[in-house]
Structures are given as C-alpha cells and as structure tokens.
Amino acid sequence: MRIDSLTMNNYRQFKNVDINFNLAGENDLHVVIGKNGTCKTNILNAINWCLYGDEPHFSKESQRLPILNVEAINNTNDGHYCSVNVMVYIKTNQGKYMSFERKAKYKIQKGDGKQPIHQGTEFQVEATDDDNNTKLFSDEKADKQVERFVPKKIREFFFFDGERLDHYFKEATAQNMRHAIFNISQIDLIERIEKRMVILSKELRSEAGKQNPAIEKTRESLENYENNAEELVKRIEESTKQIGIAKEKVKECEDNLKGMPDVEKLESERKKYLNDRDQKKDNLKEKFKQKNSILFDYGKIINFWRPINQVIEIIEDKISKKELPPNIDADLLNKIYNSRICTVCGTKLSEDALQNIADLLKTFKLSKLISIELLTSLSPLKALKDKIEGFKIDIEKVKRDIIQYEKDLAEIDKKLSNIDKMLSGYDENKIKQNHIDRKKWELILEIEQQKVGSFKLQLLAFKKKIEELKKELEREIGREERLKELRKKIEFCQKAVIFVEKIKDQIMDQTRKKIELRTKEIFFELLWKKGTFKDVEISDSYDLTLIHALGYPCLGSVSAAERELLALSFTLALHEVSGFNSPILIDTPVARIDEEHRENFGNAFIRVSKNKQTILLFNPAEYSQEISNILDDNCSCRFASKLMTNEFETTLEVL
C-alpha cells in the first residue's frame, strides 16, 4: 500500500493543502523541505490525526495552538461553526483505492483566550471492492479498515520522528525489542484467550469454594499467592526496564568522559578493578557458603567437643590406673583359676600364673557392663576427635581465604576510591557531573539488579506454593462427587492456559528469528562498510547485538549513522514480518548524522524506496549538499513548505 495523496483543510497551519505523492521512475521516494516553524512535522501529525484521532508529535508551540487553523477562526463569525478535516488517500497493493477522512466541527468563540468549542468528530472510510463498488465504513468498522493499513499498536514503526532511530538502541534495548516483536507477532487474541481462561478458572474455583469451607480456604490462599506472583512479575519487568535505562545512562556518562586527560587510562583501570571486585565478591560468597557448609557438617560434633574430650581423658586415665580392665570375660578367668588349666591352650598353670589371674580379678572395681561400654566407646570417640582435628584444618583454610578476599576487596575499593578522586579532581563541571551521574546510575543499577534477584527468588517460592495449593485444591474438589463436572472444567482451563502460553512463546520466538534474519539481510544490503561487521543477532532475551568482523560485540562503539542504519534495518524487517507493506514516513531522518555519512544514508533511502514508499521530512540544514546531490535526481517529487507572511498559514510548493 502507498499514500497517493494527503489533503488538509483548516488543519493547523495548513488551510487548504493537497499533496500528491505521484510515482515517477523506479523510486517511490518523496521529500518535503521546510524550515523549523513551517509545520512540516504537522504533516506527520495530520496523518496520525486522520487515521487514529491523535497527534503524537508536537512542539511546545504547537501544543498551545488550536487544531483549527487560526486564519479560519479569524474569518468565522462569533457563534458560527468551522470545520477541520484531513483525508489520506490510499492505493492498495491490488490497485484498489481507499480514503480515510476525519472531520471535526468547532463552534467559534471570539475574545481573548477563548478557544473554539469542539462539537464532535466524524471518521469514515471509503473503499472500492473487487467489483469496483464503493463501500462506506464508519465508527468501529472504519477503525478496522485503518488496522488493515497500519495497526495503531505498530504505527510508531511506520510514521515516526527520525531521532527515534538514534535513540532506539540507546534506551532499554531488550524491553524495546520485546515490545516491538510482541506487537508485530499479533498475538493479542491469544493473550486475551489466556487471560480469559485464567479468569474463568478463578470463577470456577470460587464456585467450588461456595460448596465447601475447606475448598474456599484453600482457594483464597491460592488466589492470594497468585496475586502476589503477578505483582512480582510486574516488579521484575519494571526493575528490568530500570536496569536497561541505568546501563545506558552509565554508558552515556562513560562516553562523555572519554578523551579527557588521563581519563581513558583511569577508566580502563577502573573497569579492570570493577571486574576484579565482582569476581572477588563472587569468590567471597562461595567461601562463606563453604564455611557454612563445613559448620553445618561438623555442627553436632563441635557442640559435643568438650564432653567428648572429657570422656576420652576419663577412660584413658582409668586404663592407666588399671581401674578399667581389658575387655576379658571375668567368668572365663574364674573358670581357668578354679580348674588350674588354661581353657585356651590346655596348659596346666603354675602358681605364679594363678597368682596373676587372682590379682587381675581383684582390679575389676567397675561392673562388667560398664567396663565393656567404656572400652568399646573409646575407639569411636577418638575417631570423632580426629575428625574434629580435620574440621580445624578445613575451617582455618576457609577463614584464611575469606580474610584474603576481604583484604583484596578492601584494596580494590581503595584503588577505586583513588581513581574516583583523581577523576573528580578536574575543574571542569561537566566532567565532575558525569562522575556524579555515573556513580548515581551505577548505584541504581546495583539496587535494581538486587531487586530482580530477590523478586525472582520470591517468585520461584510463590510458584512452588501455587502448584502445591493447586494440587491440594484439586484433591479437595475431587473428594466432592457433586463437583466432578466443575473439576473437569477447572482442569481444562488450567491445561488451556499452559497450552496457550506455549503457543504464544513459540510465535514470539518464530517472529524474533524472522526479524533477526531480515534485519541482518537488510543491514548488510544497505551498509556502506561491507567488511566492518560480521553478524546481527537478537538473543532469546531480546538483546540486539552487532558483531564486529573480529568477532566481538560492538553496538555501543559504532557511529550514530551505523546505529541509525541498524535501527532502520530493524524497522524495515518489522514491516516485512508484520505483513503490512505500508509507507514509511520519517521526520528529520538525518538530524544526528554527520555530513560524512549523509551521502551514504541518502543512498540507503534510495534503495529502500525501490520496494517501499518512503516520505522524508527535512529542514534545510539537514538537506545539505551531501544529501541533496544524492536525492534530488532520484526523488519522485520534492516539496518545500513555506510560511505565509501572516504566519498563520503554510503552503507547499513543488520543486
């Protein structure tokens, strides 16, 4: 589809303006050039207002003015009516025509500060069918026709301010990417089904709870955990967004500090120390875990260390004093003494041997059972003592490691502090402010990362509890024969939610891969430096990475022109994958591009325009000789916007 013409009547500074985007040659490329203040940006706003009923691109001056043309207001009597209307005329891919027209009626009030009173807005669409019959659509049916042209949720990728190209990968990239791919995937219906199934499941559980107090109690507990889990998901998303912003802000501060005296060297050292600190912190955490594990393993033994020692000393003392006889059967000794013959070897005992046996029997002052118990306990008690000696070795080693890591961290913090003092020692306020801002955003980054980690742990625990409560609820409902049908419905809803989530993830993943492939193909097709980059990747977590020819990620270090080209490639890939081959309209497309790269960007727009209508809105400074030399001879048409002497009206002239 392409915009064939745009008509604006009494729309802001355009009193009666028709722009015909005639196609001439192989390039569907159209250029509008106008000074700031001539309302060329309102061409972008006019299209948005006509199609969607709002104006997303405003200067502060425009916001203070009524949408109705000031000259038209002045020429209308007090109490009379005046209308503003904008019409976008479309030619479809099948050669059919559609027109979108929005009209707003106002009652004029004369007097200082009085604004026209809005009386109502009408929006209608005309379209020709396959038999060339004209059909009229209004209200919701008209909005549906707009969705066939460019859906509102993805319009930002079709009609946008060029500065967005430069900022697109500077903001929370992964969040932006996921949002864009989610919208392009057009899985709203699937998500609505998922939400409906969740709501229906809760309603069914509530109905079951009315039948049994025990079921209701479990249901309330389950719903409470589910609500808490949903809240945690929102918090994780918000903190993740803040992490992305903080990372970009830190990078901006670091970029601003580059090139300053000794700053690059200090920055390099600082990054090394930060990496070392992170590694040492991780190692320290592991050592603390190891220490806790050792203490847990030896805990019981350590608690009984004193009594174990005391018992060993008592037993050994009694053995040394011969108060504790060896582990020999006293009855056996008595039998040998009485028979005067050794029952082991059969030898007849001498008088001396008999006297020794008699003396040995006299030393038995403890009972037989206690003696045996003490003697058999000695060996395991000594084993425990030996194990404790091993504990001392293990715990002392871990303690030494912890002390060393803490010393290392203290030394690293000291070095980082010294670097910060050196970096903050310059007189330039801008450098100082960048250091302050960087520390602020680094702190925010650390806090938000900690939040995400904490939230994820809580969410994991909640999910585990939710599954337990679901099973418990199923069991309780299952016990009620009268709730058999209700249980089947709940099970169906739960299975449907799981199935829909899988489908949604699959569609998102397929769309991501398609967009990744087309972004890469378009980028390398438009790129002027063919040997500099190797690959473009969009990860599972929706981070976009530009890979240098040498194999390292380099998105953060490329020029604004290369970054904008990548954003343009991503945008065009979204167009293709979405299935909406509608025009692309960019206001201030090369505002942040240096003169060196404007010629390259001009050639890129020419190549894009061979397959897609491309409308570019320039100010004269942007439309410099470098880009005009490229575009002038390759445009289908060029226009100049000029402000009339009364400053209330802008006209467009064909160049």
N, C-alpha and C positions, 0 to 999 in steps of 0.2 A: 504494500500500500504506500501511497505518497500523497502529500498535501498538494493539491492542484492550485488552490488559491486561498487567501485569507482576506476577509472583509471586516473592517472595524468602523462602526458608526457611533460617534459620540463616546467612544471608549477612551477615557482619559485624554491624552493629548492628540489622539487620532480622531479627527472629526468625521472625515469621510475618506477612508483609505482602502484601496484594493491592491493586494499584492498577488500577482500572478507568477507562480513558480513554474514558468514554461521550461520544458525539457528540450535542450538543444545539444546535439552531439551525444557522445557516449558517457559524459559525466553529469550525473544528476546533482550538481553542486551549485549552491546559491549563497551569495554573500550580501550582507547588509552592513554598511559602514555608517557610523554616526557618532558624534561627539557625546561625551557624558552629559546627561541632562536633556538629550533629544529623545529620550524614552525608547531607545532600541530594545532595552531589556523588557519593556512592556509588550513587545511582540511575543516574547516568551510567556509573559503573564496572560496576554489575551488568549492564547491557545489553551492555557491551563484553565482560565475562567470559562471559556466556551465549553470545554469538554467536561470539566469537573466542578465548576462553580466556585473555585477559589483562586487566589493569586499568591503563589508561594515565593516569588522572587521580587523583593521590594527594597528600594532605598528609603531612608528615613523621610525624604522629601515627598516621595510618592505616597507614603502611608498617611500623610496629613491631608492629602487631596481626595476629593470625592471621585468615585469611579466614573461619574458622569462628566463629560467634557465641560470645562469651565466656560468656554465661549458659548456652548449650547445653553448653559444655565443662564448666562447673562442675556441671551437673546430670547428667553422664555419668560412670559409674564408671571407675576406672583400668583400662586394658587393654580397655575396651569401645569400640564404634565409634559414630561420629556422622557424619552427612552434611550437606552444604550443597548446596542446589540453587536454581537460578534458571530461570524459564520466561518466555519472551517469546511472547505470543500475538498472531498477525498476521492481519489481514483483507486479502486481496488486492484488486486493482482489479476482479477478476471476481467478487467476493463470496464467494470460497472462503476457507478458513481454514488457517493453518499455525501450528504451535507449535514453538519452539526450546527445548530443555531441556538444561541442563548440570548434572551431578551429580558431586560429589567426595566420596569417602569418606575418613575420618580415624580413626586409632587414637589414643585419648586417653591421655596420659601425665600423671600427677599429679606435682607437685613444682615448686619454684621454677625459673623459666626454661625449663622443658620445654615444647616446642611439640608440638601434635598431629602425628602421623606420617601423611603422605599415602599412601593405599593405592591410589589410582587414580581416574581421571576418566572419566565416560561422557558422550557427547554424542549426542543423537538428535533427529530432526526428524519431526514428523507433518504430513502434508498431505493434503487432500482433492482428488481428481481431478475431471474433468468429470462423472463418473457418481456423485459424492459418496462414492466409496470412499476409505477411509483407507489411506494408504501410510506405511510407516516407513522412515526413512533413518538410517544411522549411518556413522561414520568418514568416508571421503572423500566419499561420496555426500551425507552430511549437510552437509559443508563446501560442497559445490556448491550446495545449497539456500540457504545463507547468502549465497553470491555472487549469487544471483538477487534477494536482498532488498537488501543493501548490501555490495558487494565490500569486502574488508578494505583494499585499497590506497587506497580513496577514502572510508573511513569518517570520516576527520577532517573531512570537509565535511558530515557528517550529524549526528554526535554530538561536540560539542566545548565547550570552555571559552570563555565569551564574551570573555575577554581576548584570545583569538587574533584576534578581529575587529579589535581596535585595533592589534595588533602585525603583522597580516598584511602591510600595505603599509609598515611601518617597517623590516622586515628586507630581505634581498636579494630585492627585488621580482621582478626578471626570473627569477631562479632559482626562486622560489616559483611564479610563473605557469607557467613551462615545465613544472615538475614536475607541477603540477595538471593542465594540459592534456594532458600525456603520459599520465597515469593515466586521465583521463576518455576519451581517444581510444581506449583499449583496444587498443593496438597491440602488446601483449606477444607475441602469436602471431607477428606479422610480424617483430618483433625477434628472436624465437627462431629463426625461419627464416633470418634474416640471419646470426646467429651460427653456426648450423649449417652454412650454406653456406661461411662463412669457414673454419670448422674442417675441413670436408670438402675444401676447396680446398687447405689446407695438407697434409692427409693424402695427397692425390693427388700433390702436388708432392714430398712425402717419398718416396712410392713410386717416382716417376720418378727421384729422386736416387739411389736404390739401384742403378739400372741404368747410371749413368754418373757418374764422378767430377766431370766438368766441370759437369754439371747439379746435382750435390749442392753443389758450391762456390757456385754462383750462388744456389741455393735457400737455403742457410744465410745468405748475405749479405742476400737479400731478406727473410727472416724476421727477421733482426736489425733491419733498418730498420723493418719493420712493427711490431715490439715497441716500438722506440724511439718511433715515431709514436703508438702507443696510449698510451704513458706520457706523452707530451707533451700529448695530448688531456685526460688526467686532470689534469695540472698546470694546464692552461688553465682547466678547469672549476673547480678548487679556487681558483685565483687570482681568477677572475671572481666566485666566491662571496665571497671576502675583500674584493674591491673593493666589492661591494654593501654588505657589512657596514660597511666603513670609511666609505663615503659616508653611510650612515645615522648612524653614530657622530659624524662630523664635523657633520652637520646637527643632531643632538641637542645637541652642545656649543654650536653657534651659537644654537639656540633658547634654551638656558639662559642665554646671555649677552645676550639681547635685553632691553630695558627697563632695563638698568643705566645709571648716569650716563655720558653721552658715548659709551657703548659702541656704540649704533646708528650714530652718525655715523662713529666709527672703523671699525666693521665695514663700512660702506658704502665708505669709502676703501680699506680693506684688500682688499675684493673687487675694486675697480677696479684696484688695483695688481697683484693676483694675475692678473687678466685681461691687464693690460698686460704683465706679466712673461712670461706664457705666449706672448703674441703676439711679444714681443721675442725670446724663446728660439727660436720657430719661424723668425723672420726671420734670426736669427743662424745657425741651422743651414743655412738656404738660402744665406747668404753664404759659409759655409765650403764648401758644395757647389760654389758658383760659383767660389770661389778654387781649389779642387781641379781643377775642370774647366779653368780657364784654365792652371793649371800643367801639366796633362796635355797640353793642346793645344800649348803653347809649349815643352814639356819638351825636345824634341830640339834646337830652335833655341837654347834657353838653354844647354844643355850645350856647344854649339859656338860660343858668343858670342865668346870670346876669339880662337880661331883665325880666325873669320870676319873680325873686325876687323883682325887682323894681315895676312891675305891682301889685304884691300882696301887697306890702307896700303902694302903692298909693291908692288902693281900700280900704284897711283896715283903712287908715288914713281918707279918706273921710267918711267912715261909722262912725268912732269915732267922727268926727266933724259934723255929721248929714247933711253933704253935699250930701250924697248919700242916698236917701230914701229907705225904704224897697220896696220890689218888689210888690207894690199895684197899682191898676189901678186908676189914677188921676180922670178920668171921673166918676168912681163909687163914689169917695169921694165927688165930686161936686154934684152929684145927691142926695146923702144922706144929704149933708149940705142944699141943696135947699128945699128938702122935709121934713126935720127935723125928718125923721123916718128912722131907720136902716133897709135897704132892706134885711138884712140877718136874723135878728130875729124879725123884725116888731115893735120894741120898740120905743116909742117917745123919742127923745133925749132931754137931759137937756141943759141949757145954757152953762154949763161947758163943756159938751161933744162937743157941737157945736164949742166952742172956741178952743178946742184941734184939731178938724178937720181943722179949719181955720189956726191954727199955723202950722199944718203938711203940708198943701198945700203951705204955704209960704216957707218952707225949700226946696222945689223942685227947685233947681237952675240949675240942669242938665236936659237935654231933656229926655223924657220918653224912647226913643230907646237906648240912650247911657247908661242910668241907668240900664236898663234890661240887656244889653250886658255885662256891667262890673260885675253885680251881678251874672249872670249865668256863667261867666268865672272864678270866684273866686274858686269854688269847684274843677274844673279840674286842675287849676293852682296849687292849694295846693296838689292835688294828684301827680302832676309831681314833686313837691318839695319833697314830701315824698319818691317818687321813687328814686330821686337823693340821699336822705339820705341812701337808700338801696345800691345804687351804691358805696357810700363811704365805707360802711361796706365790700361789696364784693371785691372792688379793694384793700382795705387795707389788707384784708386777703391774697389775691393772692400775693401782694407785700411782705408781711412778709414771705410767703412760698418761694418766689423767692430769697429773701435775705438769708434765712436759707440754701437753697440748694447751693447758691453761696458760702456761708461760709463753708458748708460741703465739697464742691469740692475743695476750696482753702486749707482746712485742709488735705484732701486726697492727693492733689498734693504735699503738704509739706511733708507728710509722705512718699509718693513715692520717692520724691527727696532725703529724708534722707536715704531711703533704697538703692537707686542707689549710693549714696555717700559711704555708708558702703560696698556695693558690689564691688564698684570700688576702694576701699581703699587697696586691696591686692596688693602685689608687683608682683605677677605672671602676666607676659604679656599676657599669654593665657586667663586668667580669664578676664582681662581688655578688651581684644579684643572681647571676647564673649559678654560682656556687650555692647560694642560699636556696634557690629554687630546686636545684638538683638534689640537695640533701632532703628538702621537704618531700619531693616526689619519691625519692628512694625510701623514705620512711613510710609514705603512703603505700608504696609498692610492697614493702615488707609486711605491713599491717594487713593489707588486703590478701596477700598470699597466705598469711597465717589464718585469716578468717576462712578462706576457701578450704584449707586443710582441715580446720576444725569443723566447718559445716559438713564436709564430705564424710568425716568420721561419724558425726551425729546422724547424717542421712543414712549411712550404712546400718547403724544400730536401729534406726527407725524402720528401715525396710525389713530388717530381720524380724523385728517385733510385729510389723504389719503382717508378714507371712504367717507368723505363729498365730496371731489373732484371727486371720482368715481361716486357717485350718480349724482353730477352736470353734469359730462361728459355724463352719460347715458341719462339724461334729454335732454341735448343739441343735442346729436346724435339722440335721439328719435323724436325730432321735425323735423328732416330731413327725409322725406319719402324715398328719394333715398338712404339713408344709413341704411335702415331697415335690409338688409341681413348682412351688416357689424356689426351692433349692436348685432345681434344674435351670430355671430362668437366671438365677444368680450366677451359676456356673457358666452358663452360656455367655453372659455379659462379660465375665472375667476373662474367659478364653478369647472373646471378640476383641477386648482391649489389647491383650498380648499380641494377637494376630495383626491388628491394625497398626500397632507400634512397629512391628517388624516390617510391614509393608511401607510405612512412612519412612523408616530408616533406609530401606532398600531403594526407594525412589530418590531420596535425598542423595544417597551415595552414587547412584547411577548418574544423576544430574550433575553432581560435583565432578565426576570423572569426565563427562562430556564437555563441561565448561573448561576444565583443566586442559583437555586436548585441544579445543578450539582456541582458547586463549594463547596457548603456545604456538599453534599454527599461524594465527593472525599476527601475533607479536613478531615472529621471525620473518613473516612476509612483509610487514611494514618497517621493520628495523633497518636502519641505515648502517649500523656497525655489525656486520654479519659474523665476525669472528670473536666478538667480545663475550657473548653469553652462550651457555650450553643448554639450559633447560628452564622450564617454568613448572612449578609444582603447587598443587593445592592439597594439603595434607588432610587426613581424616578429621583433624581438629579444626579444619578450615583456615589454617595459616597458609598464606601465599608466599612462596619462596622463589626468588630469581637466582639461578645458579650461574656463576661465572664460568668461563671456559676452563679455568683451572680447577673447578670443582667445588668452590666454597660459596656459601650464600652471600649475596651482595646487594640486596634490595635497599638496605639502609645507606649504602655509599654511592648509589648511582645518581646521575644528574636529574634535575626536575623534569627535563624533556623526556628522558628514558622512563622515568617513573610515570609520567602522564601517558606516554605511549603504551605502557603496560596496562594502565587503568583503562585507556581507550580500547585496547585489545580485549580486556576482560568484559567491558561493556558490550562490545560487538558480539562477543561469544554468548553473552546472556541473551542478546537479541535472537541469535540463531537458535539456541537451545529452547528458548521460550516459545518459538514458533510464530512470534509477532515480528514480521519483517517490515516494521513501520519506520518512518523517518527518524533521523537523529538531528536534534537542534541544540546547538551549543552556543551559549553566550560567553564572550571573552575567551575564546578557545586557546589563545597562546599568551595570556596575560603574564604568566610566570616563566615563559620560555625565553631564553636569551636569544639574541639576534643570530648567533652561530647556528642554532638548531631550528630556527623558524622555517628556513627553506626545506629542511628535512620533514618538518611537520606538515608543511604545505603539500609536499609530495604524498605524504601518508593520507591526507584528506582526499586527495585526488583519487588514490587507489580505492579508498573506502566508497567514494561516490559512484564508482562504476557498478556497484551492486546494491547501493542503498542511497535514498535521497538524503543529502547532507546539507543542512542550513546552518551557516555560521554568522554570528553577530559580532562585528569588530568595532573597536573605537579606532580613530586614525592612527594613534601611537602604535597599536598592535599591528595594524595593517601597514607595516613598514615595507620598505622597498624589497627586503629579502623575501617576504611572503607574497607581496603583490606581483612580483616578477613571475612567480610560480602560478598563482591562482587566476590572474587577470585573463589569460588566454585559455583557461581550462574551465571557467565558470559557464553554466547555462545562462545565468543572469546575475547582475550586480545592482544593488540599490544603495542610495545614500539617503539617510534620514536627516531632515533639516528642520530646525525650529523656526516658526514664523516670527515676525517682528513683535507680535502681540504676546509672545511667549506662552500662549495658551494652546497652540496647535502645532503639530508636527506633520510634515509631508514626506513622502518617499518619492525620490526621483530615480528613474532607470539610468544607469551609467552605460 
